[in-house]
């Protein structure tokens, strides 16, 4: 191990065999934390070549054993944001297009929400399913969203825990290999990556987000995967709802042809990208097919079957899931345009209400959250509703009001609305 540390420290690329030995030692415990931490810092400071990153990702993907036959045909990953409920709509939508999806998701930590928390706000919904059950469900209805298996790229779990405490998280090659190792380990051949950009995302600048997206697409191509990355803004929440049950309610509205337009636009773009990848469909046709499946109710029908298949109460989603009883409203104090939104601050308001976790293992409150009706460039008259809060206590609601108000900046003159989709990068 000292030799591997020294080579990376000196900017000398590791061979495929050296990277495989590195990852084998991560999994079997041969390398102590202090040596792995030293290597991670060397990689952070010196960087890795593309070839090293490709090989590192592949070795991590296979660290839990040989890559199995995929459970689905397509997959999706988001780098995380505020109000990001796209999987809840996208999964049944692509299934209704004949593109089966078996997605492994995680729980939320910090200001970004987790897909599993949202789904578990549906009474009875189960996220821990054995592989045979997942495969049978996908074959029957085309969709399953479940918790990540402990055997999925276990090397990444150990390396990420060390990165988190050694200030080496913010490395493009290490981020890309972490994300893509889990995607490769699932075996799926076609995937779309929703790379969030802005003050509510991990990647705050377009240049950094584009660098990450390009590298992940190249990793996919090296490992014979068809990958499309779509860069989307996170300088404002996606949709209106931020929380758990409240986001399920918004996803249901979208599946029924209602709800905010940005959520619909993004979901259709992601579904169209997967249709293009699998079927070679041209962009206009893919977009039209996805729109028609959403508008016709086909995606909603698959959603209901999916929820029921994983133990969810189908009656519970026929009407909005119940929310916390104490509500509070934020209204415009003066007429004006929204000039900017501190998106992470809104996520942290939801976190403090109980919708998220400060540490792994904490319980979340499914019923709390907020609706942010403001978008950058939107005009409000004095007294017009800007946001609504759902809390357990009056004190919690009062604290949330202050946090929400501070998240908005106002202008007396009109501000242009930002683009939702900023770039698209696909493998050749």
C-alpha positions as CSV (number, residue, x, y, z in Angstrom):
1,X,0.0,0.0,0.0
2,X,2.8,2.6,0.7
3,X,3.9,2.2,-2.9
4,X,0.4,2.9,-4.2
5,X,0.2,6.0,-2.0
6,X,3.6,7.2,-3.2
7,X,2.7,6.7,-6.9
8,X,-0.6,8.6,-6.6
9,X,1.2,11.3,-4.5
10,X,3.7,11.8,-7.3
11,X,1.2,11.8,-10.1
12,X,2.1,8.4,-11.5
13,X,-0.9,6.5,-12.8
14,X,-1.7,3.2,-11.2
15,X,-2.1,0.2,-13.4
16,X,-5.3,-1.9,-13.6
17,X,-3.8,-4.6,-11.4
18,X,-2.7,-2.0,-8.8
19,X,-6.2,-0.5,-8.7
20,X,-7.7,-4.0,-8.3
21,X,-5.3,-4.7,-5.4
22,X,-6.2,-1.4,-3.8
23,X,-9.9,-2.2,-3.9
24,X,-9.4,-5.8,-2.8
25,X,-7.6,-4.4,0.3
26,X,-10.5,-2.0,0.9
27,X,-13.0,-4.8,1.0
28,X,-11.0,-7.5,2.9
29,X,-9.6,-5.1,5.4
30,X,-5.9,-5.4,4.4
31,X,-5.5,-1.7,4.3
32,X,-6.0,0.3,7.5
33,X,-8.0,3.5,7.5
34,X,-4.9,5.7,7.8
35,X,-3.4,4.3,4.7
36,X,-6.6,4.6,2.7
37,X,-7.1,8.1,3.9
38,X,-3.5,9.0,2.7
39,X,-4.3,7.5,-0.7
40,X,-7.6,9.4,-0.9
41,X,-5.8,12.7,-0.1
42,X,-3.2,12.0,-2.7
43,X,-5.9,11.3,-5.3
44,X,-7.7,14.5,-4.2
45,X,-4.7,16.7,-4.5
46,X,-3.1,15.1,-7.6
47,X,-6.2,13.9,-9.4
48,X,-6.6,10.7,-11.3
49,X,-6.3,10.0,-15.0
50,X,-9.5,9.1,-16.9
51,X,-8.2,5.6,-17.3
52,X,-7.5,5.3,-13.6
53,X,-11.0,6.5,-12.9
54,X,-12.5,4.0,-15.3
55,X,-10.6,1.1,-13.7
56,X,-11.3,2.3,-10.2
57,X,-15.1,2.5,-10.9
58,X,-15.1,-1.0,-12.4
59,X,-13.2,-2.5,-9.5
60,X,-15.5,-0.9,-7.0
61,X,-18.5,-2.1,-9.0
62,X,-17.3,-5.7,-8.8
63,X,-16.2,-5.4,-5.1
64,X,-19.4,-7.1,-4.0
65,X,-19.0,-10.0,-6.5
66,X,-19.6,-10.5,-10.2
67,X,-22.1,-8.0,-11.7
68,X,-25.4,-9.8,-12.0
69,X,-27.9,-9.9,-14.9
70,X,-29.8,-6.6,-14.6
71,X,-33.2,-6.6,-13.0
72,X,-34.3,-3.8,-15.3
73,X,-33.5,-2.3,-18.7
74,X,-33.1,1.3,-17.6
75,X,-31.9,3.2,-14.5
76,X,-31.8,6.8,-13.3
77,X,-29.6,8.7,-10.8
78,X,-30.0,12.2,-9.4
79,X,-27.1,14.0,-7.7
80,X,-29.7,15.3,-5.2
81,X,-31.5,18.5,-4.5
82,X,-34.5,20.1,-2.8
83,X,-38.0,18.9,-3.8
84,X,-36.6,16.3,-6.1
85,X,-39.4,13.8,-6.4
86,X,-38.7,12.8,-10.1
87,X,-38.2,9.1,-9.4
88,X,-41.8,8.9,-8.1
89,X,-43.1,10.0,-11.6
90,X,-40.3,8.8,-13.9
91,X,-40.3,5.2,-12.7
92,X,-43.9,4.4,-13.6
93,X,-43.7,6.6,-16.7
94,X,-40.8,4.7,-18.3
95,X,-42.4,1.4,-17.3
96,X,-45.5,2.5,-19.2
97,X,-43.3,3.1,-22.2
98,X,-42.2,-0.5,-22.1
99,X,-38.8,0.3,-20.4
100,X,-38.6,-1.8,-17.2
101,X,-36.8,-0.1,-14.4
102,X,-35.4,-1.6,-11.1
103,X,-34.0,1.3,-9.1
104,X,-32.0,1.2,-5.9
105,X,-32.5,4.4,-3.9
106,X,-31.4,5.8,-0.6
107,X,-32.7,7.7,2.4
108,X,-32.2,11.4,2.9
109,X,-29.4,13.1,4.9
110,X,-29.2,16.8,5.5
111,X,-31.1,19.2,3.3
112,X,-31.7,16.8,0.4
113,X,-34.6,14.4,0.7
114,X,-34.5,10.6,0.1
115,X,-36.7,8.7,-2.3
116,X,-37.2,5.9,0.1
117,X,-38.5,8.3,2.8
118,X,-41.0,9.7,0.4
119,X,-42.2,6.2,-0.6
120,X,-42.4,5.0,3.0
121,X,-44.8,7.9,3.7
122,X,-47.3,5.8,1.8
123,X,-48.9,3.4,4.4
124,X,-47.6,-0.2,4.1
125,X,-45.0,0.5,1.4
126,X,-42.0,-1.8,1.6
127,X,-38.5,-1.0,0.3
128,X,-36.6,-4.1,1.5
129,X,-37.3,-6.8,-1.1
130,X,-35.3,-9.9,-2.0
131,X,-33.9,-10.1,-5.6
132,X,-36.3,-12.8,-6.7
133,X,-39.2,-10.7,-5.6
134,X,-37.8,-7.6,-7.4
135,X,-37.2,-9.5,-10.6
136,X,-40.8,-11.0,-10.6
137,X,-42.3,-7.6,-9.9
138,X,-40.4,-5.9,-12.7
139,X,-41.3,-8.7,-15.1
140,X,-45.0,-8.3,-14.1
141,X,-45.5,-4.5,-13.9
142,X,-42.2,-3.0,-15.1
143,X,-41.1,-1.1,-12.0
144,X,-39.5,-1.6,-8.6
145,X,-37.8,1.0,-6.3
146,X,-36.0,-0.6,-3.4
147,X,-33.3,0.0,-0.8
148,X,-29.7,-0.5,-1.8
149,X,-28.3,-4.0,-1.0
150,X,-25.4,-4.1,1.4
151,X,-23.5,-6.2,-1.2
152,X,-23.8,-3.4,-3.8
153,X,-20.3,-2.0,-4.4
154,X,-19.2,-2.3,-0.7
155,X,-15.8,-0.8,-1.4
156,X,-17.6,2.5,-2.1
157,X,-19.3,2.5,1.2
158,X,-16.0,2.3,3.1
159,X,-14.2,4.8,0.9
160,X,-17.1,7.3,1.1
161,X,-17.1,7.1,4.9
162,X,-13.4,7.9,4.9
163,X,-13.8,10.7,2.3
164,X,-16.5,12.2,4.5
165,X,-14.1,12.7,7.5
166,X,-10.9,13.5,5.6
167,X,-12.1,16.5,3.5
168,X,-11.8,14.5,0.3
169,X,-15.4,14.4,-0.8
170,X,-15.1,17.3,-3.3
171,X,-13.1,15.4,-6.0
172,X,-14.6,15.0,-9.4
173,X,-12.9,11.6,-10.1
174,X,-13.9,10.2,-6.7
175,X,-17.5,11.5,-6.9
176,X,-17.9,10.1,-10.4
177,X,-16.5,6.7,-9.4
178,X,-18.7,6.5,-6.3
179,X,-21.9,7.2,-8.3
180,X,-21.1,5.1,-11.3
181,X,-19.8,2.1,-9.4
182,X,-23.2,1.6,-7.9
183,X,-24.9,2.1,-11.3
184,X,-22.5,-0.4,-13.0
185,X,-23.0,-2.9,-10.1
186,X,-26.7,-3.0,-10.9
187,X,-25.9,-4.3,-14.4
188,X,-28.3,-1.9,-16.2
189,X,-27.2,-1.0,-19.7
190,X,-29.1,2.3,-20.2
191,X,-29.2,5.1,-17.7
192,X,-30.0,8.8,-17.4
193,X,-28.2,11.0,-14.9
194,X,-29.9,14.1,-13.5
195,X,-27.0,16.4,-12.5
196,X,-28.2,19.2,-10.4
197,X,-26.5,22.6,-10.5
198,X,-27.0,25.6,-8.2
199,X,-27.2,26.7,-4.6
200,X,-29.3,23.8,-3.5
201,X,-27.1,21.2,-5.1
202,X,-23.8,19.5,-4.4
203,X,-22.4,21.0,-7.6
204,X,-22.9,24.8,-7.3
205,X,-21.3,25.9,-10.7
206,X,-22.2,24.8,-14.2
207,X,-18.5,24.2,-15.1
208,X,-18.0,21.7,-12.3
209,X,-21.3,20.0,-12.9
210,X,-20.5,19.7,-16.6
211,X,-17.0,18.2,-15.7
212,X,-18.7,15.6,-13.5
213,X,-21.3,14.8,-16.1
214,X,-18.8,14.4,-18.9
215,X,-16.6,12.0,-16.8
216,X,-19.6,9.9,-15.7
217,X,-20.7,9.6,-19.4
218,X,-17.2,8.5,-20.3
219,X,-17.1,6.0,-17.5
220,X,-20.3,4.5,-18.8
221,X,-19.0,4.3,-22.3
222,X,-15.8,2.6,-21.2
223,X,-17.9,-0.1,-19.5
224,X,-20.3,-0.5,-22.4
225,X,-23.2,1.4,-20.8
226,X,-25.3,4.0,-22.6
227,X,-25.4,7.0,-20.4
228,X,-27.1,10.4,-20.9
229,X,-26.5,13.2,-18.4
230,X,-29.0,16.1,-18.2
231,X,-27.8,19.1,-16.2
232,X,-30.7,20.9,-14.5
233,X,-31.0,23.9,-12.3
234,X,-31.2,23.7,-8.5
235,X,-31.2,27.4,-7.8
236,X,-34.9,26.9,-6.8
237,X,-36.7,23.9,-5.5
238,X,-38.1,21.4,-8.1
239,X,-41.8,21.8,-8.2
240,X,-43.5,23.3,-5.1
241,X,-43.4,20.6,-2.4
242,X,-40.5,20.0,-0.1
243,X,-40.9,17.1,2.4
244,X,-42.0,13.5,2.2
245,X,-45.8,12.9,2.0
246,X,-46.2,16.3,0.5
247,X,-43.9,15.4,-2.3
248,X,-45.8,12.2,-2.9
249,X,-49.0,14.2,-3.2
250,X,-47.3,16.4,-5.8
251,X,-46.0,13.4,-7.7
252,X,-49.5,12.0,-7.8
253,X,-50.8,15.3,-9.1
254,X,-48.2,15.3,-11.9
255,X,-49.2,11.7,-12.9
256,X,-52.8,13.0,-13.1
257,X,-51.9,15.9,-15.4
258,X,-51.8,18.5,-12.6
259,X,-49.1,20.2,-10.5
260,X,-46.1,22.4,-11.3
261,X,-44.9,22.6,-14.9
262,X,-41.1,22.3,-14.1
263,X,-41.6,18.8,-12.6
264,X,-43.5,17.6,-15.7
265,X,-40.9,19.1,-18.0
266,X,-38.0,17.4,-16.3
267,X,-39.7,14.0,-16.0
268,X,-40.6,14.0,-19.7
269,X,-37.0,15.0,-20.6
270,X,-35.5,12.2,-18.5
271,X,-38.0,9.6,-19.9
272,X,-37.4,10.8,-23.5
273,X,-33.6,10.4,-23.0
274,X,-34.1,6.8,-21.9
275,X,-36.4,6.1,-24.8
276,X,-33.8,7.5,-27.2
277,X,-31.1,5.5,-25.6
278,X,-32.9,2.1,-25.8
279,X,-34.9,2.5,-29.0
280,X,-32.9,5.0,-31.0
281,X,-36.0,7.2,-31.1
282,X,-35.5,10.8,-32.4
283,X,-35.8,13.5,-29.7
284,X,-39.2,14.8,-30.9
285,X,-40.8,11.4,-31.1
286,X,-39.4,10.4,-27.7
287,X,-40.7,13.6,-26.1
288,X,-44.2,13.1,-27.7
289,X,-44.3,9.4,-26.5
290,X,-43.5,10.4,-22.9
291,X,-46.0,13.2,-22.9
292,X,-48.7,11.0,-24.3
293,X,-48.1,8.3,-21.6
294,X,-48.3,10.9,-18.9
295,X,-51.4,12.6,-20.3
296,X,-53.3,9.4,-21.1
297,X,-53.1,8.1,-17.6
298,X,-51.0,5.1,-18.5
299,X,-48.2,6.2,-16.2
300,X,-50.7,6.7,-13.3
301,X,-52.1,3.2,-13.8
302,X,-48.6,1.7,-13.5
303,X,-48.0,3.9,-10.4
304,X,-51.0,2.4,-8.7
305,X,-50.0,-1.2,-9.5
306,X,-46.4,-0.5,-8.4
307,X,-47.5,1.0,-5.0
308,X,-49.8,-2.0,-4.4
309,X,-47.1,-4.5,-5.5
310,X,-44.8,-3.2,-2.8
311,X,-47.4,-3.3,0.0
312,X,-48.7,0.2,-0.2
313,X,-52.3,0.9,0.4
314,X,-53.8,1.8,-3.0
315,X,-56.7,3.7,-1.3
316,X,-54.2,6.0,0.5
317,X,-53.0,7.5,-2.8
318,X,-56.5,8.1,-4.2
319,X,-56.6,11.3,-2.1
320,X,-53.7,13.4,-0.7
321,X,-51.7,11.9,2.1
322,X,-52.4,13.6,5.4
323,X,-50.0,16.4,6.4
324,X,-49.0,17.9,9.8
325,X,-51.8,19.9,11.4
326,X,-50.3,23.3,12.1
327,X,-50.1,25.4,8.9
328,X,-48.6,28.8,8.4
329,X,-48.5,31.0,5.4
330,X,-45.8,33.3,4.0
331,X,-47.2,36.2,1.9
332,X,-45.5,38.9,-0.1
333,X,-45.0,42.0,2.1
334,X,-44.7,44.2,-1.0
335,X,-45.3,43.8,-4.7
336,X,-42.2,42.6,-6.7
337,X,-40.3,39.9,-8.5
338,X,-38.4,37.0,-7.0
339,X,-34.8,37.7,-7.9
340,X,-33.1,34.7,-6.2
341,X,-33.9,31.8,-3.8
342,X,-31.6,30.2,-1.3
343,X,-32.6,26.7,-2.1
344,X,-30.5,25.0,0.5
345,X,-32.0,27.2,3.1
346,X,-35.5,26.0,2.2
347,X,-34.3,22.4,2.4
348,X,-32.9,23.2,5.8
349,X,-36.2,24.6,6.9
350,X,-37.8,21.3,6.0
351,X,-35.0,19.5,7.8
352,X,-35.6,21.4,11.0
353,X,-39.4,20.8,10.8
354,X,-38.5,17.0,10.9
355,X,-38.7,16.1,7.2
356,X,-35.0,15.1,7.1
357,X,-32.1,13.7,9.1
358,X,-29.1,15.3,10.7
359,X,-27.5,11.9,11.2
360,X,-28.1,8.4,9.7
361,X,-30.6,6.4,11.7
362,X,-32.8,9.3,12.8
363,X,-36.5,9.0,12.1
364,X,-38.2,11.4,9.8
365,X,-41.7,13.0,10.2
366,X,-43.5,12.1,7.0
367,X,-46.2,14.8,7.5
368,X,-44.2,18.0,7.8
369,X,-42.8,20.1,5.0
370,X,-43.5,23.2,2.9
371,X,-44.8,24.4,-0.4
372,X,-42.8,27.0,-2.1
373,X,-44.9,28.6,-4.8
374,X,-42.2,31.1,-5.8
375,X,-39.9,30.8,-8.8
376,X,-37.2,33.1,-9.9
377,X,-38.6,35.8,-12.2
378,X,-42.1,35.3,-10.8
379,X,-44.2,38.4,-9.8
380,X,-46.2,38.6,-6.6
381,X,-48.7,41.2,-5.6
382,X,-48.7,42.4,-2.0
383,X,-50.4,39.9,0.3
384,X,-50.1,37.1,-2.4
385,X,-49.3,33.6,-1.1
386,X,-45.6,32.7,-1.5
387,X,-45.2,29.6,0.6
388,X,-47.2,27.4,3.0
389,X,-45.7,25.5,6.0
390,X,-46.9,22.3,7.6
391,X,-45.6,21.8,11.1
392,X,-46.3,19.8,14.3
393,X,-46.3,22.8,16.7
394,X,-46.9,26.6,16.5
395,X,-43.3,27.2,17.6
396,X,-41.9,25.1,14.8
397,X,-44.2,26.8,12.3
398,X,-43.1,30.2,13.6
399,X,-39.4,29.3,13.2
400,X,-40.0,28.0,9.7
401,X,-41.7,31.3,8.6
402,X,-38.5,33.2,9.5
403,X,-36.3,30.7,7.6
404,X,-38.6,30.8,4.5
405,X,-38.8,34.6,4.4
406,X,-35.0,34.9,4.6
407,X,-34.6,32.5,1.6
408,X,-36.2,34.9,-0.9
409,X,-34.6,38.0,-2.5
410,X,-36.9,40.5,-4.1
411,X,-36.5,43.0,-7.0
412,X,-38.7,46.0,-8.0
413,X,-37.9,45.3,-11.6
414,X,-38.7,42.2,-13.7
415,X,-36.1,39.3,-13.6
416,X,-35.9,36.7,-16.4
417,X,-36.8,33.2,-15.4
418,X,-33.8,30.8,-15.5
419,X,-33.7,27.7,-17.8
420,X,-34.6,24.4,-16.2
421,X,-32.4,22.3,-18.4
422,X,-28.9,23.6,-18.8
423,X,-27.1,21.0,-20.9
424,X,-27.3,17.5,-22.2
425,X,-24.3,15.2,-22.6
426,X,-24.6,11.7,-24.1
427,X,-22.3,8.9,-25.0
428,X,-21.8,8.4,-28.7
